[in-house]
């Protein structure tokens, strides 16, 4: 059996290494908001019937509008959302589209406000905070038969924040390196990742609860310690979690390769979140409970600051 809990210090180090670059990227510029956050211009055009969404997107990007979001309406009408532009820039965009796709007819040109405004962003943050509190209460109640059930709820919240921070950090890095912007679909992906993270952590915790019940009838000197129970349960959950995530990632990979540029960043965010969520539920959430039960933090504190221990004795 793989000693997951016994190597928990290494898993915390791995998480630190994974999160650190993204945190630095977030602190040195943060995420690059797309048109959904900043607003911009809506241009409606009519192109050749055989022109695809990918053709229009590539043409707009080639004309100097890498942030362009394209939506086809019918066989030949296309809606382009780009940054706020004036008439001259609009003409340049139409010229670029015409050179790449053939004759282009302008049907509409107007300014649009942000789809995801400050109030909606604030509401989403508040909703996540409220949901986290409710998750904490639910997990504490659901695992009330376990000693220190509150710790399971805290561990689930920490894993949730770990996964969300990882996805945010990766997109902050991509924003710095490749000017990747976030949009409303990214917010949707992030909320989905949070839900997946909580679900996966609860599955692992449920396995811990079931394993603990198997040893309730034993005397105290015969019953294994909580760290051994958590390690045994984590190993039992490992194969199931890997299989579930692997099948989901196969579908996401197909969407990433065949779904087109419109949903590419959305699928990438989901893929990153599902992968890190599988890791954190077993190697972080379960190990955090073991660390709390074994009082790892006070032990580490005494090791790092031995003079404080001497001064209190």
N, C-alpha and C positions, 0 to 999 in steps of 0.2 A: 504494500500500500504506500502511495506517495505521501510523504510527510508535508502536507500543505501548511498546516498550522505551525509546525515546528520551524518552518522557514519564513514565517510571516514578516520578519524584518526585511528580507530580500524583496518581498512583494511590495512593501511600503516604499522601498528604494526604487523599484521599477516604476511605481506610480509617480513618484517624485520626478524621475527622469522624463516620464511621458508628459507630465503637466508643466514642468518648468519652462520649456521654450514657448509654449502657448501663453503662459502667464506673462512672460516678458513681452511677447508680441502684443498682448492686450494692453499692457501698461505703457507701451511705446507707440501708440497710435490706434490700437483697438481695431474693432471690426469696421469694414468699409460699408456704409449703408447704401443700398441700391435705390432705385427709383421709388419702390414701394414705401420707403421711409422718407425720402427727400422730395418727392414730387418730380414733375418734369413735363414732357410734351407728348401728346398723342397724335400720331400721324396715321391717317387711313389712306391706303393706296390700293389700286387695282393693277395686278401684274398678269403675266401670261398664265393661262390655265394650267400649264404643266410645271409651273414653278412651285417648289416645296417650301415648307417652313425653314428647313435647313439652308436652302439657297438664299432666302431673304435675310436670314440671320447673318450668314457669312458675308453677304453683300453689305449689310449695314455696318458690320464690324470692319470690313475692308475700307469703308468710306470714313472711318474715324470715329465710330460710335460703338465701342466694345461693350457698353452697358445695355445695348438695345435688347428689349424683350419683344418677341414677335409672336403674334397669335393669328392664325389663319381663320378667316370668316368666309365660309363657302369655298368654292373652287378657286377663285382668283382674287378675292379681297384679303388684304392683310392689315392688321393693326400693329403699329410699332410704338412702343413706349421707350423714349430716350430722355436724356437729361434736358433741362430747359434750354431751348435753342431759339435763335432769331430767324428771320426770313432767309437771310443769306445762308445760314447753316442748313436750313431746311432744303434750300435749293441744291446745296452740295450733297445732301443725303439722297435726294431724288435722282441726281445725276449719277451717283454711285450705284444706286439700285438699278437705274436704267442700263448702265454699262454692263452690269453683271447678269441681269435677268431679262433684258429686252425692254420694250416700251412700258412706261409706268404712268398711270393716271392718278393724280392727287384727288382724293375724295373728301378729305377733312383734315384740319390742322387746328389743334387747340391745346391749351395748357391744362394740366391735371394736377390735383393736389395729392399729397402722400396717402397711400392706402393704409399704411401702418403709421399712425401719428404718435405723438408723444403720449397722449392720453391712453391710447390702446396699448402702447408698450408698457406704460406704468400699470395698466390694468392687468396685463399678462404677468408682470413680475409679482403683483399682489396675489394673483390667482395661484401662481406657483408656490408662494409663501404659505397661503391658506391651505393649499393641497398638501404641502409638506407637513403642516401641523396636523391635519386630519389623518394623514398616513401614519404619523407618529402615534396618534391616539388609537387608530385602528390596529396597528401592529402590536402595541402594548396590550390592548384588550384581547386580540386574537391569540396571543401567546401568553396569556395570564397564567396558564398552568406551569410555565417555565419560571425558574428563579430569575429575578431581574429582567422581566420581560421588556421593561423600558429600554434596556440597552439594545435590544433587537431593532426597535423603532429608530433609535439614533443611528445605528449602523446602516440601516436602509437609507436614511436621509443623507448620510455622508457619502454612500455609494452613488446615490442619485446626483448629488452635487459634483462628485468626482467625474461622472460620465458627461454631464452637461458642460463642465469646465473644459474637459478634453476636447469636445466638439467645437466649442467656442474658440479655444486656443488654436486648433488646427485651421479654422477658417480665418482667424486673425493672421496667422502665418501666410496662408494662401493670399490674403488680401495684400500683405506687404510684398510678397514675391511675384504674384501673378495678377494683382488687382481684382481678385475675386470679391464680388459684392454679395451681401446678404439681402434677402427679400422676404416676402410673406411666407413663401414655401419653406424657407429656412426655419422660421419660427414654428411652423407646423411640424417640421422634422424634429426640432429640438424637443417639443412637447411630447412627440411620439417616443423619442429616446428616453425621456424621463419616465414615461409609463412603462416601457419595456424594462428599464433598470429596476423599478420597484417590483414589478412582477417577478423578475428573475431572482431578486434577493429573497422575496417571500417564499418562493419555491425551495430555495436552499434552506431557509429557516424552518420551513415545514418539515423538511427531511431531518433536520436536527431535533425537532420536537418528537417526531416518530421514533427516531433512534433512542432518544432519552427515555421514552415510554417503555422500550424493550428492557431497560435496565432498572426500572423503578422497583421491581420485586426483589432485587438483590440487596444484600446488606451493604452498609457503607464501605466496609473494607473490601468488598468484592466489586463494587460498582466503579467503572472507569471514571476518570476525571472529565470535566467538561471539555477540556482541550482535546482529549481523545475522542469524545463523542462528536465534537464539531469536525474534527479531521476525518473521521469515518464517514460522516454525513456529506461532507464536501466532496470526498472521493466518489461517493455514490451518485452525487448530483452532477459530477463533472462530465461524464459521458452524455447524459441527457442534455445538458446545457450546450455542449459542443455540437451535438447533432441538430438541435433546434436552431441554433445560430447559423450553422453551416448551410442548412437548407434555405433559411431566409436569405443568407448572403448570396447564394446561387441565384435566387430570383432577382435580388438587387443588382448583381453583376450583369445579368441579362438586360435589365433596364438601363444600367449605366452604359452598356455597349450599344444598345439598340433604341433606347428611348429618346434620343435626340438631345440637343443642348438645353431645351427649355426646362427639363426636369433633372439635368445632370447634377447640379449642385444639391438639389433635394435628395437624390438617391445617394450621393456621396456622404451627405450628413447622416442619413439613416444607416448606411454601411458602417461608418465610423462608430456611431452610437451603439449599434448592435454588437459590434466586435468588442468595444471597451466595456459594454454592459455585461457581457458574458464573463469577461475577466474580473471585473470589480465585484460581482455578486459572490464569487467563490474566493477569490484571492484578496479581497479587501473587506467586504461586508462580514463574511464568516470569520475572518481572522481578527477583525476589530472586536467582535464579541469575545473571542478568546483572549485577546489582549486586555480587554476590560476586566474579564473574570480573573485573569492572572495578575492583575495590577502591574502591567508592563510599564506604564508611564511613571509611577513613583519609583520603580526599580531603575528605569533609565535616568530619571532625575538624580537619584543618589549616585549613579555611576558617573554622570557628567559633572556633577557638582558635589564631590565627596566632602569638601570642607563644610558645606551646609549641614550634612549629616553629623559631622563632628561637633559643630557648634550647637546642635539641638540636643546632643546627648550629655 
